[in-house]
Amino acid sequence: MKKTKLIFLIFFISLAAFYNGFSNEANTNNQPNFDPPNEFETLLSYLESQLSFIAEDAFPIIPADDVKQNLKNPKYHVIDIRSESWFEYGHIKGAKNLNAEDLLTYFESTINPADFEKIVLICYSGQSASYFAGLLRIAGYNNVYSLKWGMSSWRQDFAENAWLKNINNDYASKLETTENSKPDNGNQPELNTGQSDAKEILKARLTELFKIPYKDLIVTPGDVFENINNYFVVNYTSKDHYNLGHITGALNYQPKNSLTSATDLLTLPVDKPIAVYDETGLKAAYVVAYLNVLGYKTGNLAYGANGFMNDHLKSQNMNAFTKKEINMYPVIE
């Protein structure tokens, strides 16, 4: 009898141990995962599936002629982000004057962007308009464009205040033709929006970036040439143009195929300011918008290569600003 009781006792102890272990395993498997998502990877995957202007070199920059021919077209909406005083001095007929920081709210709450074929952002030179058009494109507004050369292409006096005043050749003698090698892939930017969904991460990043004045993102040629070791310089042009002469130490990231996770995006540093330049500063402004959304510390080299080697661009039949780019179109004063 005692032996039978002992057998039953051992059986029940074993059974209890089995169910306790099963229960603990089940509880472990059902525990929520508190590891935060990698926001950078989540956002990057989403953007690479959505955007075209980075991967396809399809930057939405339109000439003054396009806007001029559509002044009476209700499907065109022109937004001028210059200061109120410059807007009052002279602006395109029908243009809406807005502060750049208010653009996202305007798109979300004031207008129905889908009502328009093209929404054209305009600034002094085309650079800040391209930057904010880039942010809006990243936000999903695929009918946003920037005016090439800005109001400098519209009338002479506007050009004298922007492009004609800033093109020069001060550092043309300090170029190199050496091809510099990109570093290996490094660390990713750390995004800490507290969100896990890609669209929510993007919304948080855009809300933050629209608060930053474009002037805080400008890098001057003097900044770079006199303090070259302080910057990671990205030459965003074709390899042929890069080989004709570039800033000493600059690395060539070619349009269309260099700034993706599958190519060279992760060779960009997270611990050093990145100065991006192309020939005009216009495509570069879109690139700066994209990289800043992803968390890189990026600035645009003012007026691109025109800001330090305008004559060199002319001699090589590259994208140089000249007086030929200036029209004499009417404005509202």
One Martini backbone bead per residue (centre of mass of N, CA, C, O) as a GRO file, in nm:
protein
  333
    1MET     BB    1   0.060   0.062  -0.022
    2LYS     BB    2   0.298   0.251   0.011
    3LYS     BB    3   0.403   0.204  -0.276
    4THR     BB    4   0.156   0.320  -0.422
    5LYS     BB    5   0.170   0.606  -0.304
    6LEU     BB    6   0.454   0.671  -0.409
    7ILE     BB    7   0.386   0.651  -0.708
    8PHE     BB    8   0.166   0.873  -0.715
    9LEU     BB    9   0.348   1.102  -0.609
   10ILE     BB   10   0.551   1.099  -0.840
   11PHE     BB   11   0.346   1.145  -1.067
   12PHE     BB   12   0.236   1.427  -0.969
   13ILE     BB   13   0.506   1.573  -0.965
   14SER     BB   14   0.568   1.534  -1.266
   15LEU     BB   15   0.310   1.663  -1.374
   16ALA     BB   16   0.355   1.941  -1.245
   17ALA     BB   17   0.625   1.999  -1.381
   18PHE     BB   18   0.524   1.988  -1.672
   19TYR     BB   19   0.308   2.217  -1.652
   20ASN     BB   20   0.500   2.434  -1.552
   21GLY     BB   21   0.687   2.432  -1.798
   22PHE     BB   22   0.471   2.487  -2.012
   23SER     BB   23   0.372   2.753  -1.891
   24ASN     BB   24   0.643   2.906  -1.906
   25GLU     BB   25   0.677   2.879  -2.214
   26ALA     BB   26   0.416   3.021  -2.292
   27ASN     BB   27   0.477   3.289  -2.149
   28THR     BB   28   0.734   3.347  -2.307
   29ASN     BB   29   0.600   3.347  -2.596
   30ASN     BB   30   0.375   3.583  -2.501
   31GLN     BB   31   0.569   3.792  -2.474
   32PRO     BB   32   0.631   4.098  -2.527
   33ASN     BB   33   0.816   4.302  -2.746
   34PHE     BB   34   1.040   4.564  -2.625
   35ASP     BB   35   1.195   4.602  -2.870
   36PRO     BB   36   1.285   4.843  -3.054
   37PRO     BB   37   1.276   4.970  -3.346
   38ASN     BB   38   1.438   5.043  -3.643
   39GLU     BB   39   1.377   5.344  -3.769
   40PHE     BB   40   1.564   5.370  -4.006
   41GLU     BB   41   1.492   5.104  -4.154
   42THR     BB   42   1.191   5.156  -4.174
   43LEU     BB   43   1.209   5.423  -4.334
   44LEU     BB   44   1.391   5.337  -4.568
   45SER     BB   45   1.210   5.115  -4.683
   46TYR     BB   46   0.975   5.303  -4.747
   47LEU     BB   47   1.117   5.516  -4.929
   48GLU     BB   48   1.232   5.314  -5.144
   49SER     BB   49   0.923   5.239  -5.230
   50GLN     BB   50   0.834   5.557  -5.313
   51LEU     BB   51   1.069   5.690  -5.447
   52SER     BB   52   1.231   5.862  -5.748
   53PHE     BB   53   1.441   6.105  -5.747
   54ILE     BB   54   1.682   5.937  -5.644
   55ALA     BB   55   1.679   5.665  -5.821
   56GLU     BB   56   1.613   5.840  -6.116
   57ASP     BB   57   1.691   6.137  -6.157
   58ALA     BB   58   1.387   6.300  -6.091
   59PHE     BB   59   1.387   6.619  -6.073
   60PRO     BB   60   1.137   6.874  -5.989
   61ILE     BB   61   1.245   7.093  -6.226
   62ILE     BB   62   1.138   7.409  -6.353
   63PRO     BB   63   1.093   7.643  -6.579
   64ALA     BB   64   0.980   7.959  -6.637
   65ASP     BB   65   0.812   7.900  -6.893
   66ASP     BB   66   0.606   7.712  -6.763
   67VAL     BB   67   0.480   7.922  -6.576
   68LYS     BB   68   0.415   8.147  -6.777
   69GLN     BB   69   0.217   7.960  -6.958
   70ASN     BB   70   0.036   7.908  -6.661
   71LEU     BB   71  -0.101   8.162  -6.522
   72LYS     BB   72  -0.417   8.068  -6.613
   73ASN     BB   73  -0.387   7.796  -6.472
   74PRO     BB   74  -0.574   7.629  -6.226
   75LYS     BB   75  -0.357   7.378  -6.204
   76TYR     BB   76  -0.176   7.608  -6.096
   77HIS     BB   77   0.040   7.649  -5.801
   78VAL     BB   78   0.189   7.930  -5.648
   79ILE     BB   79   0.468   7.936  -5.414
   80ASP     BB   80   0.604   8.192  -5.207
   81ILE     BB   81   0.902   8.184  -4.975
   82ARG     BB   82   0.954   8.459  -4.936
   83SER     BB   83   0.958   8.742  -4.817
   84GLU     BB   84   0.729   8.986  -4.779
   85SER     BB   85   0.899   9.218  -4.901
   86TRP     BB   86   0.972   9.070  -5.170
   87PHE     BB   87   0.687   9.010  -5.255
   88GLU     BB   88   0.599   9.313  -5.270
   89TYR     BB   89   0.808   9.400  -5.479
   90GLY     BB   90   0.775   9.103  -5.639
   91HIS     BB   91   0.538   8.891  -5.818
   92ILE     BB   92   0.361   8.639  -5.919
   93LYS     BB   93   0.077   8.592  -6.050
   94GLY     BB   94  -0.112   8.426  -5.793
   95ALA     BB   95   0.068   8.407  -5.565
   96LYS     BB   96   0.160   8.249  -5.261
   97ASN     BB   97   0.246   8.359  -4.939
   98LEU     BB   98   0.493   8.168  -4.750
   99ASN     BB   99   0.612   8.006  -4.498
  100ALA     BB  100   0.796   7.728  -4.487
  101GLU     BB  101   0.690   7.620  -4.203
  102ASP     BB  102   0.374   7.615  -4.331
  103LEU     BB  103   0.345   7.402  -4.560
  104LEU     BB  104   0.235   7.141  -4.434
  105THR     BB  105  -0.025   7.263  -4.321
  106TYR     BB  106  -0.133   7.369  -4.591
  107PHE     BB  107  -0.158   7.084  -4.723
  108GLU     BB  108  -0.337   6.949  -4.492
  109SER     BB  109  -0.565   7.211  -4.433
  110THR     BB  110  -0.618   7.418  -4.693
  111ILE     BB  111  -0.559   7.223  -4.925
  112ASN     BB  112  -0.600   7.026  -5.228
  113PRO     BB  113  -0.345   6.903  -5.398
  114ALA     BB  114  -0.510   6.723  -5.613
  115ASP     BB  115  -0.625   6.980  -5.778
  116PHE     BB  116  -0.332   6.978  -5.896
  117GLU     BB  117  -0.079   6.945  -6.124
  118LYS     BB  118   0.093   7.202  -6.012
  119ILE     BB  119   0.328   7.280  -5.749
  120VAL     BB  120   0.513   7.586  -5.710
  121LEU     BB  121   0.819   7.663  -5.584
  122ILE     BB  122   0.949   7.986  -5.462
  123CYS     BB  123   1.252   8.169  -5.473
  124TYR     BB  124   1.548   8.324  -5.527
  125SER     BB  125   1.732   8.047  -5.651
  126GLY     BB  126   1.595   7.738  -5.585
  127GLN     BB  127   1.703   7.599  -5.320
  128SER     BB  128   1.484   7.613  -5.098
  129ALA     BB  129   1.257   7.510  -5.280
  130SER     BB  130   1.387   7.231  -5.324
  131TYR     BB  131   1.395   7.140  -5.035
  132PHE     BB  132   1.082   7.165  -4.974
  133ALA     BB  133   0.996   6.993  -5.211
  134GLY     BB  134   1.132   6.741  -5.105
  135LEU     BB  135   0.967   6.711  -4.846
  136LEU     BB  136   0.691   6.694  -4.992
  137ARG     BB  137   0.754   6.446  -5.159
  138ILE     BB  138   0.810   6.265  -4.912
  139ALA     BB  139   0.509   6.313  -4.807
  140GLY     BB  140   0.345   6.257  -5.111
  141TYR     BB  141   0.371   6.517  -5.305
  142ASN     BB  142   0.389   6.459  -5.658
  143ASN     BB  143   0.316   6.787  -5.755
  144VAL     BB  144   0.593   6.905  -5.675
  145TYR     BB  145   0.787   7.204  -5.746
  146SER     BB  146   1.070   7.381  -5.878
  147LEU     BB  147   1.229   7.675  -5.963
  148LYS     BB  148   1.457   7.750  -6.176
  149TRP     BB  149   1.655   7.988  -6.012
  150GLY     BB  150   1.411   8.123  -5.949
  151MET     BB  151   1.366   8.466  -5.960
  152SER     BB  152   1.627   8.491  -6.137
  153SER     BB  153   1.459   8.392  -6.404
  154TRP     BB  154   1.244   8.641  -6.422
  155ARG     BB  155   1.449   8.887  -6.328
  156GLN     BB  156   1.716   9.093  -6.298
  157ASP     BB  157   1.686   9.203  -6.000
  158PHE     BB  158   1.677   8.920  -5.872
  159ALA     BB  159   1.953   8.818  -5.973
  160GLU     BB  160   2.126   9.041  -5.830
  161ASN     BB  161   2.041   8.919  -5.534
  162ALA     BB  162   2.169   8.631  -5.615
  163TRP     BB  163   2.332   8.491  -5.852
  164LEU     BB  164   2.511   8.738  -5.947
  165LYS     BB  165   2.631   8.769  -5.645
  166ASN     BB  166   2.744   8.440  -5.612
  167ILE     BB  167   2.910   8.409  -5.849
  168ASN     BB  168   3.237   8.240  -5.880
  169ASN     BB  169   3.628   8.183  -5.868
  170ASP     BB  170   3.791   8.158  -5.590
  171TYR     BB  171   3.846   7.810  -5.606
  172ALA     BB  172   3.946   7.701  -5.891
  173SER     BB  173   4.262   7.647  -5.801
  174LYS     BB  174   4.160   7.407  -5.570
  175LEU     BB  175   4.143   7.169  -5.743
  176GLU     BB  176   4.077   6.822  -5.819
  177THR     BB  177   4.123   6.481  -5.992
  178THR     BB  178   4.109   6.290  -5.776
  179GLU     BB  179   4.003   5.974  -5.679
  180ASN     BB  180   3.795   5.906  -5.416
  181SER     BB  181   3.737   5.685  -5.162
  182LYS     BB  182   3.511   5.517  -5.008
  183PRO     BB  183   3.396   5.408  -4.738
  184ASP     BB  184   3.283   5.203  -4.538
  185ASN     BB  185   3.044   5.085  -4.382
  186GLY     BB  186   2.847   5.218  -4.122
  187ASN     BB  187   2.664   5.381  -3.931
  188GLN     BB  188   2.354   5.460  -3.828
  189PRO     BB  189   2.115   5.653  -3.779
  190GLU     BB  190   1.940   5.791  -3.499
  191LEU     BB  191   1.603   5.736  -3.431
  192ASN     BB  192   1.363   5.914  -3.184
  193THR     BB  193   1.024   5.921  -3.207
  194GLY     BB  194   0.858   5.654  -3.088
  195GLN     BB  195   0.802   5.503  -3.348
  196SER     BB  196   0.701   5.215  -3.571
  197ASP     BB  197   0.574   5.348  -3.803
  198ALA     BB  198   0.671   5.480  -4.093
  199LYS     BB  199   0.465   5.717  -4.119
  200GLU     BB  200   0.516   5.826  -3.829
  201ILE     BB  201   0.811   5.879  -3.854
  202LEU     BB  202   0.791   6.073  -4.092
  203LYS     BB  203   0.609   6.284  -3.961
  204ALA     BB  204   0.809   6.357  -3.735
  205ARG     BB  205   1.043   6.448  -3.917
  206LEU     BB  206   0.894   6.669  -4.077
  207THR     BB  207   0.804   6.845  -3.843
  208GLU     BB  208   1.095   6.913  -3.761
  209LEU     BB  209   1.217   7.022  -4.036
  210PHE     BB  210   1.014   7.265  -4.089
  211LYS     BB  211   1.146   7.434  -3.840
  212ILE     BB  212   1.399   7.463  -4.016
  213PRO     BB  213   1.587   7.680  -4.147
  214TYR     BB  214   1.760   7.698  -4.435
  215LYS     BB  215   2.006   7.867  -4.335
  216ASP     BB  216   2.108   7.620  -4.149
  217LEU     BB  217   2.197   7.450  -4.436
  218ILE     BB  218   2.424   7.637  -4.513
  219VAL     BB  219   2.717   7.612  -4.718
  220THR     BB  220   3.006   7.762  -4.780
  221PRO     BB  221   3.285   7.768  -4.961
  222GLY     BB  222   3.461   7.878  -4.732
  223ASP     BB  223   3.400   7.665  -4.525
  224VAL     BB  224   3.522   7.428  -4.688
  225PHE     BB  225   3.807   7.527  -4.794
  226GLU     BB  226   3.905   7.627  -4.493
  227ASN     BB  227   3.746   7.343  -4.357
  228ILE     BB  228   3.773   7.047  -4.482
  229ASN     BB  229   3.793   6.853  -4.216
  230ASN     BB  230   3.483   6.919  -4.121
  231TYR     BB  231   3.401   6.757  -4.388
  232PHE     BB  232   3.177   6.567  -4.585
  233VAL     BB  233   3.216   6.553  -4.932
  234VAL     BB  234   2.956   6.570  -5.180
  235ASN     BB  235   2.962   6.473  -5.516
  236TYR     BB  236   2.665   6.531  -5.725
  237THR     BB  237   2.778   6.373  -6.001
  238SER     BB  238   2.923   6.280  -6.253
  239LYS     BB  239   3.216   6.132  -6.321
  240ASP     BB  240   3.308   6.321  -6.544
  241HIS     BB  241   3.273   6.584  -6.380
  242TYR     BB  242   3.450   6.506  -6.143
  243ASN     BB  243   3.720   6.468  -6.320
  244LEU     BB  244   3.740   6.786  -6.396
  245GLY     BB  245   3.671   6.885  -6.095
  246HIS     BB  246   3.721   6.911  -5.733
  247ILE     BB  247   3.705   6.899  -5.423
  248THR     BB  248   3.911   6.835  -5.187
  249GLY     BB  249   3.805   6.505  -5.093
  250ALA     BB  250   3.584   6.445  -5.263
  251LEU     BB  251   3.292   6.247  -5.318
  252ASN     BB  252   3.140   6.033  -5.555
  253TYR     BB  253   2.783   6.064  -5.601
  254GLN     BB  254   2.579   5.932  -5.815
  255PRO     BB  255   2.322   5.966  -5.984
  256LYS     BB  256   2.066   5.707  -5.916
  257ASN     BB  257   2.315   5.483  -5.773
  258SER     BB  258   2.423   5.581  -5.452
  259LEU     BB  259   2.155   5.635  -5.235
  260THR     BB  260   2.139   5.330  -5.131
  261SER     BB  261   2.135   5.039  -4.951
  262ALA     BB  262   2.276   4.879  -5.203
  263THR     BB  263   2.510   5.086  -5.195
  264ASP     BB  264   2.630   5.406  -5.046
  265LEU     BB  265   2.476   5.522  -4.802
  266LEU     BB  266   2.646   5.381  -4.551
  267THR     BB  267   2.912   5.567  -4.605
  268LEU     BB  268   2.793   5.770  -4.444
  269PRO     BB  269   2.820   5.979  -4.188
  270VAL     BB  270   2.718   6.044  -3.829
  271ASP     BB  271   2.987   6.232  -3.711
  272LYS     BB  272   2.954   6.432  -3.971
  273PRO     BB  273   2.932   6.678  -4.174
  274ILE     BB  274   2.742   6.715  -4.477
  275ALA     BB  275   2.847   6.827  -4.802
  276VAL     BB  276   2.649   6.917  -5.075
  277TYR     BB  277   2.722   6.901  -5.438
  278ASP     BB  278   2.670   7.060  -5.739
  279GLU     BB  279   2.631   7.287  -5.985
  280THR     BB  280   2.357   7.453  -5.840
  281GLY     BB  281   2.197   7.330  -5.567
  282LEU     BB  282   1.926   7.179  -5.649
  283LYS     BB  283   1.962   6.876  -5.627
  284ALA     BB  284   2.104   6.890  -5.354
  285ALA     BB  285   1.853   6.982  -5.194
  286TYR     BB  286   1.702   6.713  -5.224
  287VAL     BB  287   1.918   6.540  -5.088
  288VAL     BB  288   1.916   6.683  -4.816
  289ALA     BB  289   1.627   6.615  -4.746
  290TYR     BB  290   1.658   6.309  -4.746
  291LEU     BB  291   1.893   6.281  -4.539
  292ASN     BB  292   1.752   6.432  -4.304
  293VAL     BB  293   1.518   6.238  -4.268
  294LEU     BB  294   1.729   5.997  -4.195
  295GLY     BB  295   1.953   6.169  -3.992
  296TYR     BB  296   2.143   6.336  -4.128
  297LYS     BB  297   2.411   6.585  -4.142
  298THR     BB  298   2.297   6.821  -4.377
  299GLY     BB  299   2.430   7.031  -4.641
  300ASN     BB  300   2.433   7.310  -4.868
  301LEU     BB  301   2.614   7.426  -5.124
  302ALA     BB  302   2.621   7.729  -5.223
  303TYR     BB  303   2.554   7.733  -5.565
  304GLY     BB  304   2.748   7.535  -5.590
  305ALA     BB  305   2.991   7.543  -5.831
  306ASN     BB  306   2.914   7.842  -5.897
  307GLY     BB  307   3.044   7.951  -5.616
  308PHE     BB  308   3.372   7.867  -5.735
  309MET     BB  309   3.339   7.771  -6.080
  310ASN     BB  310   3.189   7.914  -6.325
  311ASP     BB  311   3.395   7.919  -6.565
  312HIS     BB  312   3.441   7.616  -6.573
  313LEU     BB  313   3.153   7.542  -6.653
  314LYS     BB  314   3.149   7.696  -6.915
  315SER     BB  315   3.399   7.555  -7.056
  316GLN     BB  316   3.238   7.258  -7.013
  317ASN     BB  317   2.931   7.275  -7.060
  318MET     BB  318   2.783   7.328  -6.801
  319ASN     BB  319   2.573   7.425  -6.525
  320ALA     BB  320   2.563   7.750  -6.581
  321PHE     BB  321   2.529   8.069  -6.477
  322THR     BB  322   2.364   8.316  -6.677
  323LYS     BB  323   2.204   8.573  -6.840
  324LYS     BB  324   2.038   8.371  -7.019
  325GLU     BB  325   1.846   8.285  -6.767
  326ILE     BB  326   1.713   8.565  -6.800
  327ASN     BB  327   1.418   8.724  -6.774
  328MET     BB  328   1.122   8.954  -6.862
  329TYR     BB  329   0.890   8.923  -6.650
  330PRO     BB  330   0.606   8.980  -6.503
  331VAL     BB  331   0.488   9.165  -6.212
  332ILE     BB  332   0.368   9.217  -5.892
  333GLU     BB  333   0.385   9.544  -5.703
   0.00000   0.00000   0.00000
